[in-house]
């Protein structure tokens, strides 16, 4: 499985996306903090975090006895650059042309 496949697999699950949303809101949370917001066992959350870590969507740092989880948005940026941006560009160009055309019409 290549790097992008791991990322898409990790993002395919709504619980993992929710974990990423939680880390976006407050980065550097422990497993206990992340579990507070989910209706699943600690073991299940740990498994989801492992998949996110394997996809490089989160990084882990030990501070004393506490294992903190941090969001790594770089892979999501790669997805945007490879898959989203190229589809977004023609629409943005069309909107800019329309805006320019409408502005020219109002100037006359």
ABEGO torsion letter per residue (X at the ends): XBAAAAAAAAAABAAAAAAAAAAAABBGBBAAAAAAABBBBAAAAAAAAAAAAAAGABBBBBBEABBBBBBBAAAAAAAAAAAAAAAAAAAAAAAAAAAAAAAAAAAX
